[in-house]
Amino acid sequence: MATLKAKPVSASQVETTELVIPNDTNRLGNLLGGRLMHWIDITAAIVASRHTHRVCVTASVDELHFHHPVKQGEVVMLQASVNRVFRTSLEVGVRVTKENLLTGERQHTNSAYLMFVAIDENGKPVPVNPLKPVTGAEKRRYREAGNRRKLRLMHRQRG
């Protein structure tokens, strides 16, 4: 089997922008949590597939906290990148920011960490290209992803 070439974080980064319309909101005019989770999952899956050039399936999502409501008419920006690669899996981080188009005010609303597994045509996990973090922030996210993985594995063992 050929050696997989390391890829920089920048090779697979994605930024998605969504306008919150009435169909996306609850009775209070706030963005539905499930809709935001859907957007996060889709954005992260694109990043994972860009990095691996494979179909990637969501294996887990870490805790998701809603810090600020997002109102109808506001824009949601999702910035996502690979934080770390393991043998057949990878962690993708997504930062969610809202923007009020009338005032220009922006506010961080959520962050999420998702684990994906790259699969082949038969649905079996396959090795993933290593990640080459370059910037200080990328190296920090790489280290932090290793710590989160240790916690995930501890939780899995506890059952």
ZADO-1210 file (C-alpha; in nm, 4 decimals, padded with zeros to 6 digits):
<atoms>
<atom x="00.0000" y="00.0000" z="00.0000" code="MET" pos="1"/>
<atom x="00.1299" y="00.3469" z="-00.0905" code="ALA" pos="2"/>
<atom x="00.2291" y="00.5910" z="00.1789" code="THR" pos="3"/>
<atom x="-00.0316" y="00.8604" z="00.2301" code="LEU" pos="4"/>
<atom x="00.0989" y="01.2151" z="00.1866" code="LYS" pos="5"/>
<atom x="00.0461" y="01.4677" z="00.4668" code="ALA" pos="6"/>
<atom x="-00.1853" y="01.7541" z="00.3781" code="LYS" pos="7"/>
<atom x="-00.1999" y="02.1049" z="00.5238" code="PRO" pos="8"/>
<atom x="-00.5091" y="02.2181" z="00.7145" code="VAL" pos="9"/>
<atom x="-00.5698" y="02.4866" z="00.4509" code="SER" pos="10"/>
<atom x="-00.6250" y="02.2244" z="00.1782" code="ALA" pos="11"/>
<atom x="-00.9660" y="02.1256" z="00.3118" code="SER" pos="12"/>
<atom x="-01.1007" y="02.4238" z="00.5064" code="GLN" pos="13"/>
<atom x="-01.4593" y="02.5285" z="00.4377" code="VAL" pos="14"/>
<atom x="-01.6683" y="02.8332" z="00.5193" code="GLU" pos="15"/>
<atom x="-02.0433" y="02.8007" z="00.4741" code="THR" pos="16"/>
<atom x="-02.2897" y="03.0863" z="00.5018" code="THR" pos="17"/>
<atom x="-02.6622" y="03.0453" z="00.5654" code="GLU" pos="18"/>
<atom x="-02.9404" y="03.3020" z="00.5929" code="LEU" pos="19"/>
<atom x="-03.1870" y="03.2180" z="00.8696" code="VAL" pos="20"/>
<atom x="-03.5342" y="03.2176" z="00.7119" code="ILE" pos="21"/>
<atom x="-03.8737" y="03.1538" z="00.8750" code="PRO" pos="22"/>
<atom x="-03.8642" y="02.7796" z="00.7972" code="ASN" pos="23"/>
<atom x="-03.5408" y="02.7548" z="01.0042" code="ASP" pos="24"/>
<atom x="-03.6881" y="02.9038" z="01.3217" code="THR" pos="25"/>
<atom x="-03.8971" y="02.8091" z="01.6233" code="ASN" pos="26"/>
<atom x="-04.2013" y="02.9982" z="01.7534" code="ARG" pos="27"/>
<atom x="-03.9741" y="03.2593" z="01.9144" code="LEU" pos="28"/>
<atom x="-03.8081" y="03.3418" z="01.5823" code="GLY" pos="29"/>
<atom x="-03.4810" y="03.1734" z="01.6886" code="ASN" pos="30"/>
<atom x="-03.2841" y="02.9327" z="01.4752" code="LEU" pos="31"/>
<atom x="-03.3791" y="02.5714" z="01.5508" code="LEU" pos="32"/>
<atom x="-03.0978" y="02.3825" z="01.7236" code="GLY" pos="33"/>
<atom x="-03.1528" y="02.0836" z="01.4963" code="GLY" pos="34"/>
<atom x="-03.1170" y="02.2983" z="01.1852" code="ARG" pos="35"/>
<atom x="-02.7865" y="02.4365" z="01.3144" code="LEU" pos="36"/>
<atom x="-02.6662" y="02.0839" z="01.3950" code="MET" pos="37"/>
<atom x="-02.7555" y="01.9817" z="01.0393" code="HIS" pos="38"/>
<atom x="-02.5537" y="02.2722" z="00.8946" code="TRP" pos="39"/>
<atom x="-02.2592" y="02.1880" z="01.1238" code="ILE" pos="40"/>
<atom x="-02.2638" y="01.8210" z="01.0199" code="ASP" pos="41"/>
<atom x="-02.2833" y="01.8989" z="00.6466" code="ILE" pos="42"/>
<atom x="-02.0037" y="02.1578" z="00.6651" code="THR" pos="43"/>
<atom x="-01.7792" y="01.9238" z="00.8645" code="ALA" pos="44"/>
<atom x="-01.8509" y="01.6323" z="00.6288" code="ALA" pos="45"/>
<atom x="-01.7378" y="01.8413" z="00.3320" code="ILE" pos="46"/>
<atom x="-01.4108" y="01.9172" z="00.5129" code="VAL" pos="47"/>
<atom x="-01.3580" y="01.5492" z="00.5970" code="ALA" pos="48"/>
<atom x="-01.4215" y="01.4373" z="00.2400" code="SER" pos="49"/>
<atom x="-01.2008" y="01.7125" z="00.0985" code="ARG" pos="50"/>
<atom x="-00.9148" y="01.5936" z="00.3183" code="HIS" pos="51"/>
<atom x="-00.9594" y="01.2214" z="00.2521" code="THR" pos="52"/>
<atom x="-01.1115" y="01.2164" z="-00.0985" code="HIS" pos="53"/>
<atom x="-01.3424" y="00.9510" z="00.0473" code="ARG" pos="54"/>
<atom x="-01.6944" y="00.9229" z="00.1739" code="VAL" pos="55"/>
<atom x="-01.6748" y="01.0057" z="00.5443" code="CYS" pos="56"/>
<atom x="-01.9405" y="00.9173" z="00.7984" code="VAL" pos="57"/>
<atom x="-02.0082" y="01.1002" z="01.1229" code="THR" pos="58"/>
<atom x="-01.8910" y="00.8874" z="01.4162" code="ALA" pos="59"/>
<atom x="-01.9571" y="01.1327" z="01.7001" code="SER" pos="60"/>
<atom x="-02.0226" y="01.4927" z="01.7944" code="VAL" pos="61"/>
<atom x="-01.8875" y="01.6369" z="02.1158" code="ASP" pos="62"/>
<atom x="-02.1005" y="01.8553" z="02.3414" code="GLU" pos="63"/>
<atom x="-02.2758" y="02.1394" z="02.1653" code="LEU" pos="64"/>
<atom x="-02.3688" y="02.4441" z="02.3701" code="HIS" pos="65"/>
<atom x="-02.5890" y="02.7238" z="02.2416" code="PHE" pos="66"/>
<atom x="-02.4344" y="03.0437" z="02.3800" code="HIS" pos="67"/>
<atom x="-02.6517" y="03.2987" z="02.1986" code="HIS" pos="68"/>
<atom x="-02.9756" y="03.2718" z="02.0021" code="PRO" pos="69"/>
<atom x="-02.9656" y="03.3339" z="01.6289" code="VAL" pos="70"/>
<atom x="-03.2640" y="03.5333" z="01.5047" code="LYS" pos="71"/>
<atom x="-03.4565" y="03.5106" z="01.1804" code="GLN" pos="72"/>
<atom x="-03.2892" y="03.7339" z="00.9219" code="GLY" pos="73"/>
<atom x="-02.9414" y="03.6899" z="01.0673" code="GLU" pos="74"/>
<atom x="-02.6627" y="03.5133" z="00.8810" code="VAL" pos="75"/>
<atom x="-02.4814" y="03.2095" z="01.0179" code="VAL" pos="76"/>
<atom x="-02.1178" y="03.1548" z="00.9185" code="MET" pos="77"/>
<atom x="-01.9659" y="02.8118" z="00.9791" code="LEU" pos="78"/>
<atom x="-01.5866" y="02.7861" z="00.9548" code="GLN" pos="79"/>
<atom x="-01.4535" y="02.4325" z="00.9595" code="ALA" pos="80"/>
<atom x="-01.1174" y="02.2590" z="00.9361" code="SER" pos="81"/>
<atom x="-00.9488" y="01.9308" z="01.0160" code="VAL" pos="82"/>
<atom x="-00.7930" y="01.9489" z="01.3625" code="ASN" pos="83"/>
<atom x="-00.6217" y="01.6093" z="01.3682" code="ARG" pos="84"/>
<atom x="-00.6084" y="01.2813" z="01.1811" code="VAL" pos="85"/>
<atom x="-00.5876" y="00.9394" z="01.3391" code="PHE" pos="86"/>
<atom x="-00.5545" y="00.6103" z="01.1472" code="ARG" pos="87"/>
<atom x="-00.8967" y="00.5919" z="00.9787" code="THR" pos="88"/>
<atom x="-01.0672" y="00.8830" z="01.1505" code="SER" pos="89"/>
<atom x="-01.0314" y="01.2567" z="01.1761" code="LEU" pos="90"/>
<atom x="-01.1585" y="01.5342" z="01.3991" code="GLU" pos="91"/>
<atom x="-01.3161" y="01.8368" z="01.2345" code="VAL" pos="92"/>
<atom x="-01.3732" y="02.1561" z="01.4294" code="GLY" pos="93"/>
<atom x="-01.6538" y="02.3953" z="01.3383" code="VAL" pos="94"/>
<atom x="-01.6816" y="02.7527" z="01.4659" code="ARG" pos="95"/>
<atom x="-02.0237" y="02.9156" z="01.4302" code="VAL" pos="96"/>
<atom x="-02.0638" y="03.2939" z="01.4151" code="THR" pos="97"/>
<atom x="-02.3814" y="03.4918" z="01.3607" code="LYS" pos="98"/>
<atom x="-02.4024" y="03.8282" z="01.1858" code="GLU" pos="99"/>
<atom x="-02.6747" y="04.0892" z="01.1991" code="ASN" pos="100"/>
<atom x="-02.6750" y="04.2253" z="00.8447" code="LEU" pos="101"/>
<atom x="-02.8395" y="04.5539" z="00.9507" code="LEU" pos="102"/>
<atom x="-02.5789" y="04.6439" z="01.2149" code="THR" pos="103"/>
<atom x="-02.2782" y="04.4392" z="01.1004" code="GLY" pos="104"/>
<atom x="-02.2434" y="04.2986" z="01.4539" code="GLU" pos="105"/>
<atom x="-02.0913" y="03.9509" z="01.4712" code="ARG" pos="106"/>
<atom x="-02.0967" y="03.7113" z="01.7647" code="GLN" pos="107"/>
<atom x="-01.9536" y="03.3638" z="01.8223" code="HIS" pos="108"/>
<atom x="-02.2460" y="03.1350" z="01.9042" code="THR" pos="109"/>
<atom x="-02.1167" y="02.7765" z="01.9000" code="ASN" pos="110"/>
<atom x="-01.8184" y="02.5503" z="01.8520" code="SER" pos="111"/>
<atom x="-01.8402" y="02.1814" z="01.7751" code="ALA" pos="112"/>
<atom x="-01.5968" y="01.8932" z="01.7305" code="TYR" pos="113"/>
<atom x="-01.7027" y="01.6045" z="01.5092" code="LEU" pos="114"/>
<atom x="-01.5311" y="01.2728" z="01.4479" code="MET" pos="115"/>
<atom x="-01.5539" y="01.1186" z="01.1016" code="PHE" pos="116"/>
<atom x="-01.4441" y="00.7824" z="00.9666" code="VAL" pos="117"/>
<atom x="-01.3314" y="00.7483" z="00.6054" code="ALA" pos="118"/>
<atom x="-01.4816" y="00.4456" z="00.4325" code="ILE" pos="119"/>
<atom x="-01.4240" y="00.2547" z="00.1097" code="ASP" pos="120"/>
<atom x="-01.6772" y="00.1346" z="-00.1475" code="GLU" pos="121"/>
<atom x="-01.7719" y="-00.1550" z="00.0837" code="ASN" pos="122"/>
<atom x="-01.8300" y="00.0659" z="00.3886" code="GLY" pos="123"/>
<atom x="-01.5046" y="-00.0440" z="00.5558" code="LYS" pos="124"/>
<atom x="-01.2755" y="00.2084" z="00.7310" code="PRO" pos="125"/>
<atom x="-00.9656" y="00.3061" z="00.5342" code="VAL" pos="126"/>
<atom x="-00.6433" y="00.4882" z="00.6331" code="PRO" pos="127"/>
<atom x="-00.6512" y="00.8667" z="00.6102" code="VAL" pos="128"/>
<atom x="-00.3864" y="01.1102" z="00.4865" code="ASN" pos="129"/>
<atom x="-00.1903" y="01.2574" z="00.7796" code="PRO" pos="130"/>
<atom x="-00.2384" y="01.6240" z="00.8681" code="LEU" pos="131"/>
<atom x="00.0406" y="01.8803" z="00.8561" code="LYS" pos="132"/>
<atom x="-00.0454" y="02.1692" z="01.0907" code="PRO" pos="133"/>
<atom x="00.1535" y="02.4796" z="00.9988" code="VAL" pos="134"/>
<atom x="00.0408" y="02.7810" z="01.2014" code="THR" pos="135"/>
<atom x="00.0523" y="02.8170" z="01.5772" code="GLY" pos="136"/>
<atom x="-00.3291" y="02.7951" z="01.5963" code="ALA" pos="137"/>
<atom x="-00.3316" y="02.4788" z="01.3841" code="GLU" pos="138"/>
<atom x="-00.0666" y="02.3190" z="01.6075" code="LYS" pos="139"/>
<atom x="-00.2664" y="02.4130" z="01.9196" code="ARG" pos="140"/>
<atom x="-00.5877" y="02.2639" z="01.7737" code="ARG" pos="141"/>
<atom x="-00.3886" y="01.9509" z="01.6812" code="TYR" pos="142"/>
<atom x="-00.2710" y="01.9073" z="02.0428" code="ARG" pos="143"/>
<atom x="-00.6156" y="01.9788" z="02.1857" code="GLU" pos="144"/>
<atom x="-00.7724" y="01.7232" z="01.9477" code="ALA" pos="145"/>
<atom x="-00.5366" y="01.4601" z="02.0889" code="GLY" pos="146"/>
<atom x="-00.6589" y="01.5421" z="02.4397" code="ASN" pos="147"/>
<atom x="-01.0243" y="01.5205" z="02.3312" code="ARG" pos="148"/>
<atom x="-00.9561" y="01.1822" z="02.1691" code="ARG" pos="149"/>
<atom x="-00.8159" y="01.0488" z="02.4972" code="LYS" pos="150"/>
<atom x="-01.1341" y="01.1602" z="02.6740" code="LEU" pos="151"/>
<atom x="-01.3557" y="01.0017" z="02.4062" code="ARG" pos="152"/>
<atom x="-01.1709" y="00.6719" z="02.4391" code="LEU" pos="153"/>
<atom x="-01.2004" y="00.6829" z="02.8198" code="MET" pos="154"/>
<atom x="-01.5780" y="00.7425" z="02.7907" code="HIS" pos="155"/>
<atom x="-01.6092" y="00.4566" z="02.5422" code="ARG" pos="156"/>
<atom x="-01.4270" y="00.2176" z="02.7782" code="GLN" pos="157"/>
<atom x="-01.6585" y="00.3118" z="03.0664" code="ARG" pos="158"/>
<atom x="-01.9443" y="00.2173" z="02.8409" code="GLY" pos="159"/>
</atoms>
